[in-house]
Amino acid sequence: MSRFAYARRVIVAVAVCPPTPVLVPEVTGGSAPDLEPVRSASHAAVARLVAGEPDLVVVLAPGIDDEPKDGLAGGTLHGFGVDVRAGGDDLVLPYAHTIGAWLLDRAGWTGPRLHAGSPPEPLDGRVALLVLADGSARRSDRAPGHLDPRAEGFDRTVQTALATGDVAALADLDLATAAELMVGGATTLRAMAEVLAAPSGPRWTARLGYAGAPLGVGYWVADWSAGTEV
């Protein structure tokens, strides 16, 4: 049995946000008009995620390869020059998970949470999944990896999948091409797809809240809610 077989039955909602520190206003020194759309969309997606009052929120993001961290774990953005903390008092979270914790804190989530690189088991009750994943870092000449003409098309494939609830398209992402295009979130999106893929699972109602590359890196914001079984 797949390690994800139980998780497939209990995931009730998903939000996808970029794991970028620029979501935090202090990192950019306050207001940044180019970033306001992705910031507001991220907050809205996470607010919808927790509005359903799940029994547990699992933050799925890179940087944790060992045992999942529980709600006692927290993180800091001190490495980005700001004294911003999120989550619990044990400051062990890598930055992507710190962004996830910060988004949950801002949404007022005080229920149980787990931080993991892949979904842990067993997962009891109704579980919501907060996925931190970004796109290609080669979307423009000012991007960290400089422009690659293939980058926009790759990111658009992910954008379409997130907008339509296409689990199979996320599962089929080419990790070799993703590495060439510096798509930091490809592995995490594949993991998300493995969690959600099932012969008999819910119909996902998908909402794309944002897609763009304001700093030359692809960002998406989306949220999915589970409907009837198929």
C-alpha positions in Angstrom: 0.0 0.0 0.0 1.2 3.5 -0.8 2.4 5.5 2.2 -0.1 8.1 1.0 -3.1 5.8 0.7 -4.6 6.9 4.0 -3.8 10.5 3.5 -5.7 10.5 0.2 -8.9 9.8 2.1 -8.6 12.6 4.6 -7.3 15.7 2.6 -10.2 18.1 2.5 -8.6 21.3 1.2 -5.3 22.5 -0.3 -3.7 25.9 -0.7 -0.6 26.5 -2.8 1.5 29.6 -2.1 5.0 30.6 -3.0 7.7 30.1 -0.2 9.1 33.5 -0.8 10.1 35.9 2.1 8.9 38.8 0.1 5.3 37.9 1.2 6.4 39.4 4.5 6.2 43.3 4.3 9.1 43.7 6.7 11.5 41.9 4.3 10.9 44.6 1.6 10.6 47.5 4.0 6.8 47.8 3.8 4.5 48.3 0.9 5.6 47.0 -2.5 3.0 47.6 -5.2 4.3 44.8 -7.5 4.0 42.3 -4.7 0.6 43.3 -3.2 -1.3 41.0 -5.6 0.6 37.8 -4.6 0.5 38.8 -0.9 -3.2 39.4 -0.8 -3.9 36.3 -2.8 -1.8 34.2 -0.5 -3.6 35.5 2.6 -7.0 34.9 1.0 -6.1 31.3 0.0 -4.9 30.4 3.5 -7.9 32.1 5.1 -10.1 29.8 3.0 -8.0 26.8 3.9 -8.5 27.2 7.6 -12.1 28.5 7.4 -13.3 24.9 7.0 -11.9 24.2 10.5 -9.8 21.1 9.6 -8.5 18.9 12.4 -4.9 19.4 11.2 -3.0 21.5 8.8 0.1 19.9 7.2 2.6 22.4 5.8 4.3 20.6 2.8 7.5 22.4 1.7 11.2 21.7 1.0 13.8 21.7 3.8 12.6 19.0 6.2 14.0 15.6 5.2 13.7 13.8 8.6 10.8 13.6 11.0 7.9 16.1 10.7 7.9 19.0 13.1 4.8 19.7 15.2 3.3 22.9 16.3 6.0 23.6 18.8 8.4 24.3 15.9 8.8 27.8 14.7 11.2 29.8 12.5 12.7 33.2 12.0 13.5 35.4 9.0 16.6 36.8 10.8 18.6 35.6 7.8 16.8 38.0 5.6 17.6 40.9 7.9 14.3 41.2 9.8 13.2 40.1 13.3 10.1 38.2 12.3 9.2 34.9 13.9 6.4 32.5 13.2 5.0 29.3 14.6 6.2 27.9 17.9 9.1 28.8 20.2 11.5 26.1 19.0 13.2 27.9 16.1 14.1 24.9 13.9 12.0 25.5 10.7 13.8 26.2 7.4 12.7 29.4 5.7 10.0 27.9 3.4 8.3 26.4 6.4 8.7 29.6 8.3 6.7 31.3 5.5 4.0 28.7 5.9 3.9 29.2 9.6 3.7 32.9 9.2 0.8 32.6 6.8 -1.1 30.3 9.2 -0.4 32.7 12.1 -1.7 35.6 10.0 -4.8 33.6 9.2 -5.4 33.1 12.9 -4.9 29.4 12.8 -4.3 28.0 16.4 -5.2 24.4 15.7 -2.8 21.5 15.3 -0.1 21.8 12.5 2.7 19.6 11.2 5.6 20.7 9.0 6.9 18.0 6.6 8.8 17.5 3.4 6.3 14.8 2.5 3.0 14.1 4.2 3.4 12.0 7.4 1.2 9.2 8.5 -1.1 8.4 10.1 -3.2 11.4 9.4 -6.4 11.3 11.5 -9.5 13.3 10.8 -10.0 16.1 8.3 -6.6 17.3 7.0 -5.8 20.5 5.1 -2.6 20.8 3.1 -0.7 24.1 2.8 1.8 23.6 -0.1 4.7 26.0 -0.5 6.0 25.9 -4.0 7.4 28.4 -6.6 8.1 28.3 -10.3 11.0 29.0 -12.5 13.7 31.4 -11.4 14.5 32.1 -15.0 11.5 34.1 -16.1 13.3 37.4 -17.0 16.6 39.0 -17.5 16.7 40.1 -13.9 15.8 36.7 -12.6 18.2 34.8 -10.3 18.9 32.3 -13.1 18.6 34.8 -16.0 16.1 34.3 -18.8 15.3 31.0 -20.3 12.6 31.0 -23.0 11.2 27.7 -21.9 10.5 29.0 -18.4 7.2 30.7 -19.0 5.7 27.7 -20.8 6.7 25.4 -18.0 5.2 27.7 -15.4 2.0 28.1 -17.5 1.6 24.3 -17.5 1.6 24.4 -13.7 -0.7 27.4 -13.7 -3.3 25.6 -15.8 -3.1 22.5 -13.6 -3.6 24.5 -10.5 -6.5 26.4 -12.1 -8.3 23.3 -13.1 -7.5 20.8 -10.3 -5.5 18.7 -12.7 -3.7 16.3 -10.4 -2.3 14.2 -13.2 -0.6 17.1 -14.9 1.2 17.9 -11.6 2.2 14.3 -11.2 3.7 14.4 -14.7 6.0 17.4 -14.2 9.4 16.7 -15.6 11.9 17.1 -12.8 14.9 17.2 -15.1 13.5 20.1 -17.0 12.4 21.7 -13.8 16.0 21.5 -12.5 17.3 23.2 -15.7 14.7 25.9 -15.3 15.4 26.3 -11.5 11.8 25.5 -10.6 12.1 25.2 -6.9 8.7 23.9 -6.2 8.5 21.0 -8.7 9.3 18.2 -6.3 6.9 19.5 -3.8 4.1 19.8 -6.4 4.8 16.2 -7.5 4.5 15.2 -3.8 1.2 17.1 -3.6 -0.1 15.2 -6.7 0.9 11.8 -5.2 -1.1 12.6 -2.1 -4.2 13.7 -4.0 -4.1 11.1 -6.8 -6.5 8.2 -6.2 -8.7 6.0 -8.4 -11.7 7.0 -6.3 -11.2 10.4 -4.7 -13.0 13.7 -4.5 -13.7 16.1 -7.3 -11.5 19.1 -6.6 -13.0 22.6 -7.0 -10.0 24.7 -8.0 -9.4 28.4 -7.7 -6.4 30.2 -9.1 -5.8 33.4 -7.2 -2.6 34.6 -8.7 0.0 33.8 -11.4 3.0 36.0 -12.2 6.7 36.6 -12.0 7.1 40.0 -10.4 10.8 39.4 -9.5 11.6 37.1 -12.4 10.5 34.0 -10.4 7.3 32.3 -11.1 4.7 32.5 -8.3 1.3 30.8 -8.1 -1.5 31.0 -5.5 -4.3 28.5 -5.7 -6.7 26.8 -3.4 -8.6 23.5 -3.9 -11.6 22.2 -2.0 -12.8 18.7 -2.0 -16.2 17.9 -3.4 -18.1 14.7 -4.1 -16.3 11.4 -4.6 -15.7 10.3 -8.2 
